[in-house]
Amino acid sequence: MSLRIQSGITEVGRNDWNSLASGSRTPFYEWEWLALLEQSGSIEAANGWQPLHLTISQAEKLKGILPLYLKAHSDGEFVFDYGWADLARQLNISYYPKLVGTVPATPSGFYRLFCEDPSDMESFVSAGISALTDLGMDNNIAGISFLFCDPDFGCRLEGFQPWVNQSYLWVNRGYESFDDFLAELSKNYRRNIRREWDSLSDQGIRIIPLTGDELTEGVMDKMYRFYLQTNARFGPWAARFLNREFFLLLPEYVSHRVVLFAAVPSDAGPEDALGISFCVYKGDWLFGRYWGGDPGIKNLHFNTCYYAPMRWMIERRMRYFDPGAGSPHKLHRGFMPHPVVSYHRFFDLLFSEIFEENIKTINRENHAVIRRMEDSVPFTGEAKTELRNELHRLFAIPHEIFSSGQGDPPPLFPDIS
């Protein structure tokens, strides 16, 4: 077994990388997406993201990959650990640099070590963690974090502490139309969504999906300007790393993975868009990631970011819509809350002990928040219970993550017989 650290995705052949990463539910771990981030200059050491991808080979054949970055800050991770970083500063303990397993500038789930043979997973994870620990100790790296982990990968991370956070998912329950979805919601919310959808046409605006050759330079430049506008309004911590080159190069790398939903005046084309949402798709999954638009247009956000993508999915019989991070207004529009788990290890013994002593309490509190959020989702009948069971299958959370030995909460999801 040969383990190497690659300082860029282009050091690994596209076909070799994709032969392992193609099995992921998301497209964000594929060579093309990571290469676009790096080749555009959006993700590089100069802005605090040094690629350090771990590769595992046997007999000179690539057998395993682990996407990694050396971070000088916590921006663009979507697991918001600024409080922990501030605590380390107060204790005069280094929090950076840190090794982070993730996809930059997007909350991409199901992170794991990708390998050719599933039976190699245990030995590859063990060897990889050992190599990364040596790398960290030898180079004064403060810790290692793996974000939004696949449950099967997370349960193999001995010596790491799990941290539960929350995300959203919309599930197409075999709907034949958007009205079928609305029929499962309570009356007031159903009426509100119809009113929001109709409001765009009342303003003389239509929404059109753009894919493939329709992702022209003019359209992508417009998307970039909307992206800048949104980041300027809502803060610098999340996805601000993508530069203009990323958007202009995108059709060359990932046009087969991207669909834009452009809101345009009825008599205009996509380059005159008043707002655009940027989505990525693979198989039966759709991921809403970036958006921007005229803040003066009523309900523009809900229609371009939620309802138009839902309709597009229903037409194509796609099942899962991950809308990304954001506010709880998603709950009132049919998105279910669910847990996501990151795993953390700190090399400073004092800080590691503090984190371990407090994280189960934090996880239990986050568990309670998710439970309360579920009550706000306006599904009627058995739909909510069936959705919770399906989310359990996708995001299985070991009960011991929440256990303190006394007064333990019920499992995050009900047992499925």
C-alpha positions in Angstrom: 0.0 0.0 0.0 1.4 3.4 -1.0 0.0 6.6 0.4 0.7 10.0 -1.1 -0.4 13.6 -0.6 -1.2 15.3 -3.8 -1.0 19.1 -3.9 -3.6 19.5 -6.6 -6.4 17.5 -8.3 -4.6 17.6 -11.6 -1.8 15.4 -10.1 -4.3 12.6 -10.3 -5.7 11.4 -13.6 -9.3 12.3 -14.3 -10.4 8.7 -15.2 -8.5 7.2 -12.3 -10.1 9.7 -9.8 -13.6 9.3 -11.3 -13.4 5.5 -11.3 -13.6 5.8 -7.5 -15.6 9.1 -6.9 -18.3 8.4 -9.5 -20.1 6.2 -6.9 -20.9 9.2 -4.8 -24.5 10.4 -4.6 -23.2 14.0 -5.2 -21.2 15.3 -8.2 -19.0 17.5 -6.0 -16.4 14.9 -5.4 -15.9 14.2 -9.1 -12.6 15.3 -10.7 -14.3 17.9 -12.9 -15.9 19.9 -10.1 -12.7 19.9 -7.9 -10.5 20.7 -11.0 -12.8 23.6 -11.8 -12.4 25.0 -8.3 -8.6 24.7 -8.5 -8.0 25.6 -12.1 -10.1 28.8 -11.9 -8.0 29.9 -9.0 -11.0 30.0 -6.7 -9.5 27.4 -4.3 -5.8 27.7 -3.7 -3.3 28.2 -0.9 -3.4 32.0 -1.4 -7.0 32.2 -0.1 -6.6 29.7 2.6 -7.4 26.4 0.8 -4.3 24.4 0.0 -5.3 21.1 -1.7 -3.7 18.1 0.0 -5.6 15.1 -1.4 -4.7 11.7 0.0 -4.3 8.9 -2.5 -3.9 5.2 -1.8 -2.3 2.9 -4.4 -1.5 -0.7 -4.7 0.8 -2.1 -7.4 0.8 1.4 -8.9 -3.0 1.4 -9.3 -5.1 4.0 -7.6 -7.3 2.3 -5.0 -8.5 5.0 -2.7 -8.9 8.8 -2.5 -9.7 11.3 0.3 -10.2 14.9 -0.8 -8.5 17.2 1.7 -7.5 20.8 2.2 -5.1 22.6 4.6 -7.1 25.5 6.0 -5.9 28.8 7.5 -9.5 29.8 8.4 -13.0 28.3 8.7 -14.7 30.2 5.9 -16.5 28.2 3.2 -17.0 25.1 5.3 -20.7 25.4 6.4 -19.9 23.7 9.7 -19.6 26.9 11.7 -16.8 26.3 14.2 -15.9 30.0 14.8 -16.9 29.6 18.5 -14.4 26.8 18.9 -11.7 28.8 17.2 -12.4 31.8 19.5 -12.2 29.5 22.5 -8.8 28.2 21.4 -7.6 31.8 20.9 -8.7 32.7 24.5 -6.8 29.6 25.8 -3.7 30.6 23.6 -4.1 27.3 21.7 -3.5 27.1 18.0 -6.7 26.3 16.0 -5.1 26.7 12.6 -3.9 25.4 10.3 -6.2 22.5 10.2 -6.8 19.6 7.7 -10.3 19.5 6.4 -12.0 16.8 4.4 -14.8 18.5 2.5 -15.7 20.2 -0.8 -14.9 23.9 -0.7 -17.6 26.5 -0.7 -20.6 24.2 -0.6 -22.2 22.0 2.1 -21.7 18.7 0.2 -22.9 15.6 2.1 -21.8 12.0 2.1 -18.1 12.8 2.4 -16.0 9.6 2.7 -12.9 7.8 1.6 -13.7 6.6 -1.9 -12.3 3.2 -2.7 -12.6 0.6 -5.5 -13.4 -2.3 -3.2 -15.7 -1.7 -0.2 -13.9 -4.5 1.6 -10.8 -2.2 1.6 -12.6 0.6 3.4 -11.6 -0.3 7.0 -7.9 -0.9 6.2 -7.7 2.2 4.0 -9.3 4.5 6.6 -7.0 3.2 9.3 -3.9 3.7 7.1 -5.1 7.1 6.0 -5.8 8.4 9.5 -2.4 7.2 10.6 -0.7 9.0 7.8 -2.7 12.2 8.4 -1.9 12.1 12.1 1.8 11.8 11.3 1.5 14.7 8.8 -0.3 16.8 11.4 2.2 16.1 14.2 5.2 16.7 12.0 3.9 20.0 10.6 2.2 21.7 13.6 -1.3 21.2 12.2 -3.8 21.8 14.9 -6.4 19.2 14.0 -8.4 17.2 11.4 -12.0 17.6 10.5 -14.2 15.6 8.1 -17.4 17.5 7.3 -20.9 16.2 6.3 -19.8 12.6 6.5 -21.3 9.5 5.0 -22.5 7.4 8.0 -20.5 4.4 7.0 -17.3 6.5 6.9 -18.0 8.3 10.1 -18.5 5.2 12.2 -14.9 4.1 11.2 -13.2 7.3 12.5 -11.7 6.1 15.8 -10.4 8.9 18.0 -12.6 11.5 16.4 -15.5 13.3 18.1 -18.8 13.7 16.2 -20.6 17.0 16.0 -24.2 17.0 14.9 -25.6 19.9 12.8 -28.7 20.3 10.7 -29.6 20.5 7.0 -32.7 20.2 4.8 -34.1 17.8 2.2 -37.1 17.8 -0.1 -38.3 14.4 -1.3 -40.3 13.8 -4.4 -42.7 11.1 -3.2 -43.6 9.9 -6.6 -45.5 13.1 -7.5 -47.0 13.3 -11.0 -47.3 17.1 -10.7 -46.5 20.0 -8.4 -50.2 19.9 -7.3 -49.7 16.4 -6.0 -47.0 17.7 -3.7 -49.2 20.6 -2.6 -52.0 18.2 -1.8 -49.9 16.7 1.0 -49.6 20.1 2.8 -52.0 21.7 5.1 -54.5 24.1 3.5 -53.0 27.4 4.5 -49.5 26.5 3.4 -50.8 25.0 0.1 -52.6 28.2 -0.6 -49.6 30.4 0.3 -47.3 28.5 -2.0 -49.8 28.7 -4.9 -50.0 32.5 -4.3 -46.2 32.8 -4.3 -45.9 30.9 -7.5 -48.6 32.8 -9.3 -47.1 36.2 -8.2 -44.2 36.0 -10.7 -46.5 35.6 -13.7 -48.6 38.4 -12.3 -45.4 40.5 -12.5 -44.8 39.5 -16.1 -41.9 37.1 -15.2 -41.3 33.5 -16.3 -38.7 31.0 -15.1 -36.7 29.0 -17.6 -34.2 26.2 -16.9 -30.8 26.5 -18.7 -28.5 23.5 -19.3 -25.7 22.5 -21.7 -25.2 24.9 -24.6 -27.6 27.3 -23.0 -24.9 28.1 -20.3 -23.4 30.9 -22.5 -20.7 33.3 -21.4 -23.3 36.1 -21.0 -25.5 33.9 -18.8 -22.6 32.7 -16.6 -21.3 36.3 -16.2 -24.8 37.3 -15.1 -24.8 34.4 -12.6 -21.4 35.6 -11.3 -22.7 39.1 -10.7 -25.8 37.8 -8.9 -23.5 35.6 -6.8 -21.4 38.6 -5.7 -24.5 40.5 -4.9 -25.9 37.8 -2.6 -22.6 37.4 -0.8 -22.4 41.1 -0.3 -25.8 41.1 1.3 -25.5 38.0 3.5 -21.9 38.0 4.7 -18.5 36.8 3.8 -18.2 33.4 5.6 -19.8 30.9 3.2 -19.3 30.7 -0.5 -17.5 34.0 -1.4 -14.4 32.1 -2.9 -15.8 31.5 -6.4 -14.3 34.0 -8.8 -15.5 35.1 -12.3 -13.2 32.5 -13.9 -15.0 29.7 -12.1 -18.3 30.7 -13.8 -16.8 31.3 -17.2 -14.9 28.0 -17.2 -17.9 26.1 -15.8 -19.4 25.0 -19.2 -16.1 23.4 -20.2 -15.9 21.3 -17.0 -19.4 20.6 -15.7 -22.1 21.7 -18.1 -23.5 18.2 -17.9 -24.0 18.7 -14.1 -25.5 22.2 -13.9 -28.9 23.6 -14.4 -29.7 27.3 -13.9 -33.2 28.6 -13.2 -33.5 32.0 -14.7 -36.3 34.4 -13.9 -36.7 36.6 -17.0 -39.3 39.2 -18.2 -41.8 37.5 -20.5 -40.4 39.3 -23.6 -36.7 38.8 -22.8 -34.0 36.1 -22.9 -31.8 34.6 -20.2 -29.1 37.2 -20.4 -31.7 39.7 -19.2 -32.5 37.6 -16.1 -33.8 39.3 -13.1 -32.6 36.5 -10.9 -30.9 33.1 -11.2 -30.6 30.0 -9.0 -27.6 27.7 -9.6 -28.3 24.0 -9.1 -26.2 20.9 -9.6 -27.6 17.5 -10.4 -26.6 13.8 -10.6 -28.8 10.8 -10.9 -32.0 11.4 -8.9 -30.4 14.2 -6.7 -30.6 17.9 -7.2 -28.5 20.4 -5.2 -29.4 24.1 -4.9 -26.3 26.0 -4.2 -26.0 29.7 -5.3 -28.4 32.4 -6.3 -29.0 36.1 -6.7 -31.6 38.5 -8.0 -33.4 41.8 -7.7 -34.5 42.0 -4.1 -37.4 44.2 -5.1 -39.2 41.4 -6.9 -41.8 39.8 -4.8 -41.2 36.0 -4.1 -38.4 35.8 -6.6 -36.2 33.7 -4.2 -38.8 31.1 -3.4 -39.8 30.6 -7.0 -36.3 30.4 -8.6 -34.7 28.4 -5.7 -37.5 26.1 -4.6 -40.6 25.8 -6.7 -39.1 25.9 -10.2 -36.5 23.2 -9.3 -39.2 21.1 -7.7 -41.3 21.2 -10.9 -38.2 20.4 -13.0 -37.4 17.4 -10.8 -41.0 16.1 -10.9 -40.9 16.2 -14.7 -37.8 14.1 -14.6 -38.8 11.8 -11.8 -35.8 12.8 -9.7 -36.3 12.1 -6.0 -34.1 14.2 -3.6 -33.6 18.0 -3.5 -30.9 19.3 -1.2 -31.4 23.1 -1.1 -28.1 23.8 0.8 -27.7 25.9 4.0 -30.0 28.6 5.0 -33.0 29.8 6.9 -35.9 27.8 8.4 -38.4 29.3 6.0 -37.6 26.1 4.0 -39.6 24.2 6.5 -42.9 25.9 5.5 -42.2 24.9 1.9 -41.9 21.2 2.3 -38.2 20.7 3.2 -37.6 18.3 6.0 -34.9 19.0 8.6 -32.3 16.2 9.1 -29.0 15.8 11.0 -25.6 15.9 9.4 -22.5 14.9 11.3 -18.9 16.1 11.1 -16.0 14.4 12.9 -13.2 16.3 14.6 -9.8 15.6 16.2 -7.6 18.1 17.9 -3.9 17.4 18.6 -3.8 19.7 21.6 -4.8 17.5 24.5 -6.4 20.2 26.6 -8.5 21.4 23.8 -9.4 17.9 22.7 -10.6 17.2 26.3 -12.7 20.4 26.4 -14.3 19.5 23.1 -15.1 15.9 24.1 -16.6 17.0 27.4 -19.0 19.4 25.8 -19.9 18.1 22.4 -22.5 15.5 23.6 -24.4 18.2 25.3 -24.3 20.3 22.1 -25.4 17.3 20.1 -28.3 16.7 22.4 -29.4 20.3 22.1 -29.1 20.2 18.3 -31.2 17.0 18.4 -33.9 18.8 20.3 -33.8 21.7 17.8 -34.3 19.3 14.8 -37.3 17.7 16.6 -38.9 21.1 17.1 -38.3 22.0 13.5 -40.0 18.9 12.3 -43.2 20.2 14.0 -43.1 23.2 11.6 -43.2 21.1 8.4 -46.8 21.3 7.1 -47.3 17.8 5.8 -50.6 16.1 6.7 -51.5 12.5 7.3 -48.7 9.9 7.2 -46.4 11.8 4.9 -44.3 13.3 7.7 -43.7 9.9 9.4 -42.8 8.3 6.1 -40.4 11.1 5.2 -38.7 10.8 8.6 -38.2 7.1 8.0 -36.7 7.7 4.6 -34.4 10.3 6.0 -33.4 7.8 8.7 -32.2 5.4 5.9 -30.2 8.2 4.2 -28.7 9.8 7.3 -28.4 7.1 10.0 -27.1 8.6 13.2 -25.7 6.2 15.9 -27.7 6.8 19.1 -24.5 6.8 21.2 -23.7 10.2 19.7 -26.4 11.7 21.9 -25.9 9.5 24.9 -24.7 10.9 28.2 -25.6 7.9 30.4 -28.5 9.6 32.0 -31.7 11.3 30.8 -30.9 10.3 27.2 -33.3 11.5 24.5 -35.2 9.1 22.3 -33.4 8.1 19.0 -33.4 11.0 16.5 -35.4 8.8 14.2 -37.9 6.1 15.1 -36.9 2.5 14.8 -38.0 1.0 11.5 -39.3 -2.5 11.8 
